[in-house]
């Protein structure tokens, strides 16, 4: 349980290795994420950010090492090694996760169908409660239900799609939420709105009554400046930097400084096909 001065672990990554053929992407990643933290994972393109994220959400399995995530379906939320779980076991943990993919991953059908996804099967909600939840979360991300809910995927703008993707994640009221490049392809004004939305969602207490944990994969330096998360930088397959946004900004390492200079270019490239 949460007590002052102690926050339980939400994610524990231990000596994580992952290769694709001869390409050694992760070469011993160690990382502890505590409940209630906002974490930004940064690093050069191809440096393993998305590979690490996919291990955290159970899409990839380690070659060596482990990724353990809190099981909020069990008393005291013990850590569970994801590699020991079958798909049913993963789905049990995922009841308390939200994932906002880089390309938003909106499915065919209208906005209502996208946001309502999982509310019946995962949460067991009745039709009326589903409608209320969809209206509630669309309002929370600044969208009007009556206008937006009937719209098809092809009718929404890039900025609106980002908001809808966050609303869909928020609808499940997750304790743990992942964002993969949440501000790519947006103009500065829209990006700022999404950054503030991420902050607001992070600080909103879920129905379980425990602090929400947020993990963000990004190259967006303005997001780091505005949200001031704990920053994890991957380099050469390992955690090279782990510290505050201020310490990251002031870091003069010959690995960190060139990456900082490239961040705006990398951030722009991430949205290309």
C-alpha positions as MATLAB code, in Angstrom:
seq = 'XXXXXXXXXXXXXXXXXXXXXXXXXXXXXXXXXXXXXXXXXXXXXXXXXXXXXXXXXXXXXXXXXXXXXXXXXXXXXXXXXXXXXXXXXXXXXXXXXXXXXXXXXXXXXXXXXXXXXXXXXXXXXXXXXXXXXXXXXXXXXXXXXXXXXXXXXXXXXXXXXXXXXXXXXXXXXXXXXXXXXXXXXXXXXXXXXXXXXXXXXXXXXXXXXXXXXXXXXXXXXXXXXXXXXXXXXXXXXXXXXXXXXXXXXXXXXXXXXXXXXXXXXXXXXXXXX';
ca = [
       0.000    0.000    0.000;
       1.041    3.657   -0.404;
       2.596    5.173    2.672;
       4.478    8.443    2.999;
       8.055    8.049    1.797;
       7.366    4.754    0.004;
       5.796    4.160   -3.385;
       5.271    0.598   -4.592;
       6.844   -0.518   -7.828;
       4.618   -0.437  -10.898;
       7.180   -1.787  -13.385;
      10.503   -3.538  -12.771;
      12.783   -4.201  -15.762;
      15.793   -6.371  -14.943;
      18.768   -7.089  -17.231;
      16.537   -6.970  -20.308;
      18.097   -8.193  -23.559;
      16.464   -8.269  -26.993;
      17.999   -8.897  -30.411;
      16.546   -9.133  -33.891;
      18.922  -11.311  -35.856;
      22.378   -9.796  -35.385;
      20.945   -6.446  -34.263;
      21.321   -6.243  -30.476;
      18.766   -3.611  -29.509;
      18.540   -3.989  -25.724;
      21.683   -5.142  -23.947;
      20.919   -5.190  -20.255;
      18.257   -2.582  -19.455;
      17.555   -2.116  -15.739;
      14.704    0.194  -14.778;
      12.396    0.646  -11.791;
       9.202    2.686  -12.196;
       7.242    3.524   -9.065;
       3.530    4.099   -8.739;
       2.510    7.652   -9.549;
       5.597    8.526  -11.579;
       5.574   10.180  -14.980;
       8.415    8.720  -17.048;
       9.684    9.860  -20.452;
      11.819    7.380  -22.396;
      14.096    9.105  -24.898;
      17.032    8.188  -27.118;
      18.175    8.048  -30.722;
      15.971    6.440  -33.371;
      16.601    2.703  -33.396;
      17.932    2.901  -29.853;
      15.281    0.634  -28.354;
      12.588    2.961  -26.990;
       9.689    1.285  -28.784;
      11.181   -2.174  -28.211;
      11.301   -1.469  -24.466;
       7.706   -0.200  -24.553;
       6.541   -3.338  -26.361;
       8.111   -5.466  -23.633;
       6.315   -3.416  -20.976;
       2.931   -4.064  -22.587;
       3.624   -7.727  -23.274;
       3.831   -7.598  -27.073;
       7.457   -8.785  -27.071;
       9.128  -11.395  -24.870;
      12.722  -10.951  -23.608;
      15.636  -12.980  -24.926;
      17.039  -12.671  -21.407;
      16.004  -10.799  -18.300;
      12.508   -9.935  -17.171;
       9.758   -7.323  -17.179;
       7.503   -7.412  -14.133;
       4.350   -5.291  -13.855;
       1.982   -4.751  -10.931;
      -1.093   -7.010  -10.894;
      -3.937   -4.743   -9.780;
      -6.383   -7.651   -9.901;
      -4.687   -9.141   -6.818;
      -4.439   -7.856   -3.219;
      -1.489   -5.481   -2.673;
      -0.772   -5.440   -6.452;
       2.206   -7.849   -6.533;
       4.688   -7.702   -9.417;
       4.193  -10.401  -12.050;
       6.734  -11.471  -14.686;
       4.937  -10.895  -18.004;
       6.862  -13.706  -19.724;
       5.206  -16.253  -17.408;
       1.690  -15.276  -18.506;
      -0.408  -16.592  -21.365;
      -2.691  -14.239  -23.315;
      -5.511  -14.693  -20.810;
      -3.167  -13.769  -17.975;
      -1.936  -10.706  -19.852;
      -5.509   -9.606  -20.561;
      -6.189   -9.812  -16.828;
      -3.438   -7.278  -16.145;
      -4.366   -5.157  -19.162;
      -7.745   -4.400  -17.605;
      -5.874   -1.647  -15.763;
      -3.689   -0.399  -18.617;
      -4.243    2.197  -21.309;
      -2.107    2.438  -24.448;
      -2.054    5.423  -26.823;
      -0.214    4.321  -29.953;
       1.869    6.659  -32.122;
      -0.481    6.401  -35.115;
      -3.522    6.560  -32.789;
      -4.692    3.134  -34.051;
      -8.294    4.206  -34.602;
     -10.318    1.314  -35.932;
     -12.987    1.298  -38.616;
     -16.350    2.517  -37.440;
     -17.230    5.780  -35.789;
     -15.660    7.577  -32.843;
     -18.203    6.157  -30.400;
     -17.272    2.582  -31.375;
     -13.575    3.367  -30.942;
     -13.941    4.877  -27.484;
     -16.450    2.262  -26.310;
     -14.119   -0.573  -27.287;
     -13.680   -2.900  -24.323;
     -16.210   -1.257  -22.016;
     -18.666   -4.151  -22.361;
     -16.195   -7.050  -22.579;
     -13.548   -5.739  -20.176;
     -15.563   -3.625  -17.760;
     -18.908   -5.409  -18.124;
     -20.841   -2.167  -18.551;
     -24.437   -1.938  -19.708;
     -25.324    0.094  -22.818;
     -26.504    3.175  -20.908;
     -23.384    3.279  -18.736;
     -21.191    2.830  -21.816;
     -22.809    5.843  -23.458;
     -22.294    7.880  -20.294;
     -18.627    6.861  -20.034;
     -17.944    7.690  -23.695;
     -19.574   11.111  -23.280;
     -17.618   11.674  -20.058;
     -14.180   10.887  -21.513;
     -14.773   12.786  -24.770;
     -15.674   15.820  -22.678;
     -12.535   15.245  -20.581;
     -10.358   15.558  -23.699;
     -12.202   18.646  -24.902;
     -14.533   17.099  -27.486;
     -18.300   17.477  -27.809;
     -20.048   14.108  -27.674;
     -22.977   14.925  -29.940;
     -20.683   16.317  -32.640;
     -17.783   13.880  -32.485;
     -19.274   10.498  -31.478;
     -20.957    9.804  -34.880;
     -17.921   10.859  -36.941;
     -16.051    8.269  -38.980;
     -12.305    7.724  -38.722;
     -11.705    9.493  -42.043;
     -13.487   12.634  -40.787;
     -11.225   13.422  -37.839;
      -8.084   15.579  -37.960;
      -4.712   14.500  -36.631;
      -5.082   16.509  -33.439;
      -8.603   15.217  -32.876;
      -7.443   11.636  -33.464;
      -4.826   12.080  -30.721;
      -7.538   13.235  -28.329;
      -9.826   10.359  -29.279;
      -7.012    7.853  -28.724;
      -6.413    9.305  -25.255;
     -10.155    9.232  -24.550;
     -10.276    5.548  -25.529;
      -7.433    4.770  -23.123;
      -9.024    6.887  -20.393;
     -12.395    5.144  -20.819;
     -10.973    1.996  -19.190;
      -9.835    4.140  -16.232;
      -6.287    2.740  -16.306;
      -3.865    2.774  -13.412;
      -0.972    2.542  -15.880;
      -1.029    4.493  -19.155;
       1.492    4.358  -22.012;
       1.924    7.048  -24.693;
       3.975    6.292  -27.818;
       5.099    9.582  -29.462;
       1.887   11.410  -28.469;
       2.707   14.763  -30.120;
       4.188   13.755  -33.478;
       2.653   15.420  -36.520;
       1.045   18.229  -34.526;
       1.633   21.964  -34.790;
       3.019   23.591  -31.606;
      -0.387   24.762  -30.407;
      -2.005   21.339  -30.752;
       1.080   19.696  -29.241;
       0.795   21.937  -26.193;
      -2.855   20.972  -25.783;
      -1.977   17.261  -25.875;
       0.864   17.790  -23.405;
      -1.491   19.506  -20.976;
      -4.037   16.734  -21.494;
      -1.394   14.114  -20.624;
      -0.618   16.071  -17.449;
      -4.288   16.342  -16.483;
      -4.965   12.644  -17.114;
      -1.872   11.661  -15.131;
      -3.041   13.565  -12.055;
      -6.631   12.288  -12.207;
      -7.112    9.525   -9.618;
      -8.497    6.244  -11.065;
     -11.466    4.467   -9.502;
      -9.078    2.061   -7.765;
      -8.037    5.004   -5.642;
      -4.311    4.771   -6.336;
      -2.056    7.145   -8.245;
      -1.837    6.762  -12.006;
       1.563    5.952  -13.555;
       2.425    7.392  -16.984;
       5.109    6.183  -19.400;
       5.830    8.300  -22.494;
       8.095    7.434  -25.425;
       9.089   10.672  -27.137;
      11.632   12.865  -28.909;
       9.611   15.989  -28.046;
      11.861   18.378  -26.084;
       8.967   20.779  -25.476;
       7.045   17.963  -23.759;
      10.001   17.349  -21.448;
      10.241   21.056  -20.649;
       6.531   21.453  -19.987;
       5.751   18.240  -18.092;
       9.100   17.800  -16.286;
       8.939   13.983  -16.123;
      11.673   11.711  -14.874;
      13.756   11.044  -17.983;
      15.214    7.712  -19.018;
      17.628    7.895  -21.967;
      18.613    4.710  -23.763;
      21.995    4.493  -25.494;
      23.995    1.492  -26.642;
      21.240   -0.831  -25.484;
      21.215    0.303  -21.862;
      19.941    3.085  -19.614;
      22.515    5.841  -20.082;
      20.707    8.644  -18.201;
      18.121    8.463  -15.419;
      17.179   11.726  -13.780;
      15.127   14.901  -13.747;
      14.252   16.952  -16.793;
      16.346   19.812  -15.406;
      19.399   17.580  -14.994;
      18.868   16.218  -18.493;
      18.656   19.720  -19.951;
      21.909   20.709  -18.234;
      23.767   17.491  -19.021;
      26.945   18.015  -21.050;
      27.734   14.366  -21.818;
      29.067   13.777  -25.366;
      26.186   11.328  -25.805;
      23.362   13.400  -24.284;
      24.252   16.792  -25.790;
      24.273   15.721  -29.478;
      20.988   13.880  -28.960;
      19.420   17.002  -27.451;
      20.443   18.967  -30.547;
      18.866   16.336  -32.812;
      15.593   15.990  -30.882;
      13.575   18.484  -33.012;
      14.704   16.749  -36.219;
      14.000   13.257  -34.859;
      10.621   14.377  -33.521;
       9.656   15.668  -36.989;
      10.816   12.482  -38.701;
       8.893   10.139  -36.406;
       5.610   10.962  -38.112;
       6.799   10.109  -41.610;
       5.551    6.867  -43.219;
];
